[in-house]
Amino acid sequence: MSGPLSGLRIIDLTSVVMGPYATQILADYGADVIKVESPEGDVMRLAGPMRNARMGHIYLNTNRNKRSIVIDLKHPDGLKVLHRLVEGADALIYNIRPQAMARLGLGYEDLCAINPKIIYVGAFGFSQRGPYAARPAYDDLIQGMAGIPWLVESAGAAQPRYAPVILADRMVGLQLAVAITSAMVHCARTGRGQRVDVPMYEGLLSAVLGEHLAGQVFDPPLGPAGYQRSLARDRRPYPTSDGHICVLIYTDKHWRKFFEAIGKAEMFEGDARFSTHGERTRRVDEVYGYLAGVIATRSTAEWLDLFERADIPAARMYSMDDILADEHLAAIGYFNRSEHPSEGTITTLAVPTEWSDSKPDAARHAPRMGENTVDVLREAGYTAEAIEDLLAQGAIAKA
């Protein structure tokens, strides 16, 4: 493996999306991520569409560059196998409840006794210091508790809706990847491992409340929670005469040029709604409502041309098909066709960062269940006979 994290080994006990998304980022950056699966496998293997059983589309794009080993951690010899792997690992990531990890003999104290430098990272729903510690958590629940559906309704939707993406898992997954990397940097500098907890609820709130705490930032409050601009009813792709366009007329310069372009230059200075940033923010519903009415009078192509000449940020609203056909993404090779040994030709996404040195690479396909069991155990010092014995006992499994 190439990449800036080459040489680091991570034991990944996570499933679903948050943990696997985080560890795929680390694997893309060169870490040797060993995905430890139960005999049932990661549940996202079952999410279709899929060409073959247990190779669902979300699994394929959250588990590349990893190696899969199947271990029954409830089997005493399976537990010993994991302990053996921990000896040579830099970090272990899990997303089941800490109490369950402790019952399995995989608590922080258990593994720290085996490898004092281990970075032991828990990814779960809530901080373990509060009354929600034992609650189950999934993306929908965390979005709801972080106020996403309420914000959607407050912004004008007919009813509350979750964001139509796996938002909490992926956003907090990014925080998880940063936390793991940061802890490994700390260990490299000090020689000390540690336990790190990354809860979904608090993680998503850090993003949502960064803007929507609003007037509640101050004591006493200067107004209600909710960032006015984000909640404006007409902050949306604007309907044109033949489609939709996304445009951000934000600065004084933008507004002045906009009014000049539509032949109403006098409005910038003469209409108090538009002449200052403070007034535009305070009267944002009026401002965006006016803009929506104007945009509806011309075609998308006309507006794109006008906005380009006025140096105002604008773009056509894309569908998923538009994204797949985007010329910019084609030019940089964002979508790749690769050959998977069991799935045939599949589309994968490029690593979205660019490096002058230690370039990351998508070198390994998303593995079949237990595809690398034998190789990983052989590297850990197990003999062929010992591996066969573990397979016969059901402590481990291979593809």
Secondary structure as GFF3:
##gff-version 3
##sequence-region A 1 399
A	DSSP	beta_strand	9	12	.	.	.	ID=ss1
A	DSSP	alpha_helix	18	28	.	.	.	ID=ss2
A	DSSP	beta_strand	32	37	.	.	.	ID=ss3
A	DSSP	three_ten_helix	43	46	.	.	.	ID=ss4
A	DSSP	alpha_helix	57	60	.	.	.	ID=ss5
A	DSSP	beta_strand	66	71	.	.	.	ID=ss6
A	DSSP	alpha_helix	76	87	.	.	.	ID=ss7
A	DSSP	beta_strand	91	94	.	.	.	ID=ss8
A	DSSP	alpha_helix	98	103	.	.	.	ID=ss9
A	DSSP	alpha_helix	108	114	.	.	.	ID=ss10
A	DSSP	beta_strand	119	124	.	.	.	ID=ss11
A	DSSP	alpha_helix	139	145	.	.	.	ID=ss12
A	DSSP	alpha_helix	148	154	.	.	.	ID=ss13
A	DSSP	alpha_helix	167	190	.	.	.	ID=ss14
A	DSSP	beta_strand	194	199	.	.	.	ID=ss15
A	DSSP	alpha_helix	200	212	.	.	.	ID=ss16
A	DSSP	three_ten_helix	214	217	.	.	.	ID=ss17
A	DSSP	alpha_helix	228	231	.	.	.	ID=ss18
A	DSSP	beta_strand	238	239	.	.	.	ID=ss19
A	DSSP	beta_strand	244	247	.	.	.	ID=ss20
A	DSSP	alpha_helix	252	261	.	.	.	ID=ss21
A	DSSP	alpha_helix	266	270	.	.	.	ID=ss22
A	DSSP	alpha_helix	277	282	.	.	.	ID=ss23
A	DSSP	alpha_helix	284	295	.	.	.	ID=ss24
A	DSSP	alpha_helix	300	310	.	.	.	ID=ss25
A	DSSP	beta_strand	314	316	.	.	.	ID=ss26
A	DSSP	alpha_helix	320	324	.	.	.	ID=ss27
A	DSSP	alpha_helix	327	332	.	.	.	ID=ss28
A	DSSP	beta_strand	335	340	.	.	.	ID=ss29
A	DSSP	beta_strand	344	349	.	.	.	ID=ss30
A	DSSP	alpha_helix	373	379	.	.	.	ID=ss31
A	DSSP	alpha_helix	384	393	.	.	.	ID=ss32
A	DSSP	beta_strand	396	397	.	.	.	ID=ss33
###
